[in-house]
Amino acid sequence: MTDTTPRLEIRNITRRFGGRTVVDDVSLSVMPGQVTCLLGPSGCGKSTTLRIIAGVDMQDAGEIFIDGKLICDTVFRIPPERRAVGLMFQDFALFPHLSVAENVGFGLTGPREANRARVEELLGRVDLLRFIDAYPHNLSGGEQQRVALARALAPRPRIMLMDEPFSGLDNRLRDEIRDETLQVLKDEGAAVLLVTHEPDEAMRMADEIALMRAGRIVQQGAPYNIYNAPKDRDAAAFFSDINVITGKVQGALTETPFGQFLTPGQPDGTAVDIVIRPQHLKIDFDRNGQGPNPTPADGAPARGIVERARFMGHESLVEFRMDYDQSVLRATVPGVFLPKPGLPMWLMIRRDRCFVFPRDARLA
């Protein structure tokens, strides 16, 4: 029978500072071997949630469980050093006066031979065994990050908490180090809770993403599901650039320059945002003022004038000033596509890739 008990579970965690609610009724669970990302903008409560789980901060309400056992509520509290929780932060915080071996083995207790074997095992897994007697100042940033990972894993924590651990690395190293780190964590079987403000990092590493905003988890699920079924306009915009077309509902339909959109369940007169990502706009050339013949899935074409085109490495970004309201829409095209400014072109929207949301009153 498979054990379905979460390795980590937090229930209704709330934290206030000076009358301001920083973490607001947050609940989530992480299974053994699972990587969950707390994703959101700076200041949304991610790091505070992590510190509460680690035991270095105290919640005002809520409970924390490890393997089904209560470790902390507002009365009872197991101290941080007895929670079997590993920590990794932006600052690797290696001890400069200790060797790599001494840093990795710092938190170990027990027989010296067994500790040395564990240190050598982990340094071998992060490909740093050759630096076992070196000191942190002899290592690159990526190597220091791997030493920090080995040190955090050395006591065999059941849970690994990681707060923006890759932000100090340059882009060239970041993907490689992230992939190596993920493999080691998976092999160890720890439940991982990773805090990041970078959607690409969350998509690359997570089995599940918990999207935070203003202290609350607003959406939670597998990366594919959150990306392709965002809860609202802000959730869609957090993962990528978006284009927004506004309209008003009449008879469960919204009229736009791209034709009518089905908007069932919305009362007449409701303002809605129709959201589409740049990669889902279709582009066609203007043929003496005549647009393309659209398929039913594409709806009606609308004409725009090229304002700017830039090559971005893997794709090209083209900005259009639309005839119908002088708004700007952005489209991305794989490879090199650099039409000249002033060129008229036709755009169509893939209906199956659009999201329709009631317009936020703040944006009206």
C-alpha positions in Angstrom: 0.0 0.0 0.0 1.4 3.4 -1.0 1.8 5.9 1.9 -0.1 9.1 1.0 1.1 11.1 4.0 2.7 14.3 2.9 6.3 14.8 4.0 5.5 18.5 4.6 2.1 20.0 5.2 1.3 23.5 6.3 -2.3 24.4 7.2 -3.7 28.0 7.3 -0.4 29.7 8.1 -0.8 33.4 8.8 1.9 35.9 9.7 1.5 39.6 10.5 4.0 42.4 11.0 2.9 45.7 12.5 -0.7 45.1 11.6 0.1 44.1 8.0 -0.7 40.5 6.9 2.4 39.2 5.1 1.3 35.5 4.9 -2.4 35.1 4.6 -4.0 31.7 5.4 -1.5 29.7 3.3 -1.9 25.9 3.0 0.1 23.4 0.9 1.6 20.0 1.1 4.7 18.4 -0.4 5.2 14.6 -0.9 8.6 12.8 -0.5 10.7 13.3 -3.6 8.4 16.1 -4.9 9.7 19.6 -5.8 7.1 22.4 -5.1 7.9 26.0 -6.1 6.5 28.9 -4.2 6.4 31.4 -7.1 5.6 35.1 -6.9 6.9 38.6 -7.0 9.2 40.1 -4.4 7.3 40.9 -1.2 4.5 38.5 -1.7 5.3 36.4 1.4 7.3 33.5 -0.1 10.5 33.8 2.1 8.5 34.5 5.3 6.6 31.2 4.6 9.9 29.4 4.3 11.3 30.9 7.5 8.2 29.8 9.4 8.6 26.2 8.1 12.3 26.3 9.1 11.4 27.5 12.6 13.3 30.8 12.4 10.1 32.8 12.4 6.8 32.1 14.2 3.4 32.1 12.7 0.4 34.0 14.2 -2.0 31.2 13.2 -1.8 27.8 11.5 0.0 24.5 11.9 3.0 22.7 10.4 3.3 18.9 10.1 6.2 16.7 9.0 5.3 13.1 8.1 1.9 13.7 9.7 3.3 14.8 13.1 2.6 18.3 14.4 5.9 20.2 14.8 4.6 23.7 15.3 1.4 25.6 16.0 0.9 28.8 18.0 1.6 27.0 21.3 3.7 23.9 20.6 7.0 24.3 18.8 9.8 21.9 18.0 13.1 23.9 17.7 14.6 24.3 14.2 17.6 22.0 14.8 15.2 19.1 15.5 13.0 19.4 12.4 15.2 17.5 10.0 15.0 20.4 7.6 17.8 21.4 5.3 18.2 25.1 4.2 19.8 26.8 1.2 19.7 30.5 0.6 20.9 33.1 -1.9 24.0 33.6 0.1 25.8 30.2 0.2 27.1 31.1 3.7 30.1 28.8 3.6 32.6 29.1 6.4 35.7 30.7 4.8 38.1 29.3 7.4 36.9 25.7 6.9 37.8 23.4 4.0 35.2 22.0 1.6 35.1 18.7 3.6 34.7 20.6 6.9 31.9 22.8 5.5 30.0 19.8 4.2 30.5 17.8 7.4 29.7 20.7 9.7 26.3 19.5 10.8 27.1 15.8 11.0 27.3 13.9 14.3 28.4 10.4 14.9 31.5 8.4 14.1 34.2 10.3 12.2 34.6 7.5 9.6 31.0 7.5 8.8 30.9 11.3 8.5 33.9 11.3 6.2 32.2 8.6 4.0 29.1 10.8 3.8 31.1 13.9 2.9 33.0 12.0 0.2 29.7 10.5 -1.2 28.0 13.8 -1.6 31.1 15.6 -3.0 31.3 12.8 -5.5 27.7 13.3 -6.5 28.2 17.0 -7.1 31.5 16.3 -8.9 33.7 18.2 -6.4 35.6 15.4 -4.7 38.8 16.7 -6.1 38.2 19.9 -4.1 37.7 18.1 -0.8 40.7 19.9 0.9 40.3 23.2 -0.8 38.7 26.3 0.7 35.7 28.3 -0.5 37.8 31.2 -1.9 39.4 28.7 -4.3 36.0 27.8 -5.8 33.8 29.5 -8.4 30.3 30.6 -7.6 28.8 27.5 -9.2 31.2 25.2 -7.2 30.4 27.1 -4.0 26.7 26.5 -4.7 27.2 22.8 -5.0 29.2 22.7 -1.8 26.3 24.4 -0.1 23.9 21.8 -1.5 26.1 19.0 -0.3 26.3 20.6 3.2 22.5 21.0 3.4 22.0 17.3 2.3 24.7 15.8 4.5 22.4 15.2 7.6 19.8 13.5 5.3 17.0 16.1 5.9 13.5 14.9 5.1 12.7 18.4 3.8 14.9 20.8 1.8 13.9 24.5 1.8 15.6 26.6 -0.9 15.2 30.4 -1.0 16.3 31.8 -4.4 19.4 29.6 -4.3 20.5 30.2 -7.9 20.1 34.0 -8.1 23.8 34.6 -7.4 24.9 32.6 -10.5 25.4 34.1 -13.9 23.0 33.0 -16.7 25.6 30.8 -18.3 25.9 28.5 -15.3 22.3 28.7 -13.9 20.6 26.1 -16.0 23.4 23.6 -15.7 23.6 24.0 -11.9 19.8 23.9 -11.5 19.6 20.6 -13.4 22.4 19.1 -11.4 20.9 20.2 -8.2 17.5 18.8 -9.1 18.9 15.4 -9.9 20.8 15.2 -6.6 17.6 16.2 -4.7 15.5 13.7 -6.5 18.1 10.9 -5.8 18.0 11.9 -2.1 14.2 11.6 -2.0 13.8 14.8 0.1 10.6 16.9 -0.2 11.7 20.2 -1.7 10.1 23.6 -1.3 11.8 26.1 -3.5 11.1 29.9 -3.4 11.7 31.8 -6.6 10.4 34.9 -8.4 11.4 33.5 -11.8 8.7 31.6 -13.7 11.3 29.9 -16.0 13.0 28.4 -12.9 9.7 27.2 -11.5 8.7 25.6 -14.8 12.1 24.0 -15.2 12.3 22.5 -11.7 8.9 22.0 -10.1 6.5 19.1 -10.0 4.0 21.6 -8.6 3.8 25.4 -8.5 2.1 27.4 -5.9 1.6 30.9 -7.2 1.6 33.6 -4.5 0.3 37.1 -4.6 -0.1 39.5 -1.6 0.5 36.8 0.9 -2.0 34.3 -0.5 -1.7 31.2 -2.8 -3.9 32.2 -5.7 -3.4 29.1 -7.8 -1.7 25.7 -7.4 -1.0 22.8 -9.7 1.3 21.2 -12.2 3.4 23.7 -14.3 1.6 22.7 -17.5 -1.9 23.3 -16.0 -1.0 26.7 -14.4 0.6 28.0 -17.6 -2.3 26.8 -19.9 -5.2 27.5 -17.5 -4.3 30.6 -15.5 -6.8 31.7 -12.9 -6.8 35.4 -14.0 -5.1 38.0 -16.1 -2.3 38.6 -13.5 -1.5 34.8 -13.4 -1.2 34.7 -17.2 1.0 37.8 -17.2 3.3 36.4 -14.6 4.4 33.6 -16.9 4.9 35.5 -20.1 4.2 38.7 -22.0 0.5 39.0 -22.9 -1.7 41.0 -25.3 -5.0 42.2 -23.9 -8.1 43.1 -25.9 -11.0 44.6 -24.1 -14.7 44.4 -24.8 -18.2 44.2 -23.3 -20.5 41.2 -23.2 -23.8 41.2 -25.0 -25.9 38.1 -25.2 -23.0 35.8 -24.0 -20.8 37.2 -26.9 -18.1 39.9 -26.9 -17.5 41.9 -30.1 -13.8 42.5 -31.0 -11.9 43.5 -34.1 -11.1 39.8 -34.4 -14.7 38.8 -34.4 -17.0 37.6 -31.7 -15.9 35.7 -28.7 -18.0 33.4 -26.6 -18.3 34.6 -23.1 -20.9 32.5 -21.4 -21.9 33.1 -17.8 -21.1 36.8 -17.9 -24.0 39.3 -17.5 -24.6 41.7 -20.3 -22.5 44.8 -20.0 -19.7 43.1 -18.2 -16.2 44.4 -19.3 -13.9 41.5 -20.1 -10.2 41.1 -21.0 -9.3 38.7 -23.8 -5.8 37.7 -23.2 -3.4 36.1 -25.7 0.3 35.4 -25.6 2.5 36.8 -28.4 3.4 33.4 -29.7 -0.2 32.6 -30.4 -0.9 35.5 -32.8 -0.8 34.5 -36.5 0.6 36.9 -39.0 -0.1 37.3 -42.7 1.0 39.8 -45.4 -1.3 42.5 -46.7 -2.3 41.9 -50.3 -3.5 45.3 -51.6 -5.7 45.8 -48.6 -7.1 42.3 -48.6 -6.6 40.1 -45.6 -6.2 36.3 -45.5 -9.1 33.9 -45.5 -9.4 32.8 -41.9 -10.3 29.4 -40.6 -13.2 29.3 -38.1 -10.7 28.7 -35.3 -8.9 31.9 -36.1 -11.8 34.3 -36.3 -11.6 37.6 -38.3 -8.2 39.1 -39.3 -7.4 42.7 -38.1 -4.8 44.9 -39.8 -1.8 46.5 -38.0 1.3 48.4 -39.1 4.7 47.1 -38.1 6.3 49.5 -35.6 9.4 47.5 -34.6 10.9 44.1 -35.1 13.8 42.6 -33.1 15.6 39.3 -33.3 15.8 37.8 -29.8 18.0 34.8 -30.4 15.5 31.9 -30.8 12.6 34.0 -32.1 11.7 37.4 -33.4 9.5 39.9 -31.7 7.3 42.1 -33.9 5.2 45.1 -32.5 2.1 46.2 -34.4 0.1 49.5 -34.2 -3.4 48.2 -34.8 -5.7 50.1 -37.2 -8.9 49.7 -35.1 -7.8 51.5 -31.9 -4.1 52.4 -32.3 -3.2 49.9 -29.5 0.0 47.9 -29.8 0.0 44.1 -30.1 3.1 42.0 -29.9 3.7 38.8 -31.8 6.7 36.4 -31.7 7.8 34.3 -34.6 10.3 31.4 -34.5 13.7 32.2 -36.1 14.4 35.4 -38.0 11.5 37.5 -39.1 12.2 41.2 -39.4 9.6 43.1 -41.4 10.3 46.8 -42.0 8.6 49.4 -39.9 5.5 50.8 -41.7 4.7 47.5 -43.4 0.9 46.7 -43.1 0.2 43.1 -42.1 -2.8 41.1 -40.9 -3.1 39.5 -37.5 -5.4 36.6 -36.4 -6.0 35.2 -33.0 -5.9 31.5 -32.2 -9.2 31.1 -30.4 -8.1 28.0 -28.6 -5.2 29.9 -27.0 -7.2 32.8 -25.7 -8.2 33.4 -22.1 -11.3 35.5 -21.2 -11.5 37.1 -17.8 -13.8 39.7 -16.2 -12.0 42.9 -16.3 -10.4 43.8 -12.9 -12.0 47.0 -11.5 -8.4 48.3 -10.8 -7.7 48.3 -14.5 -10.9 49.8 -15.7 
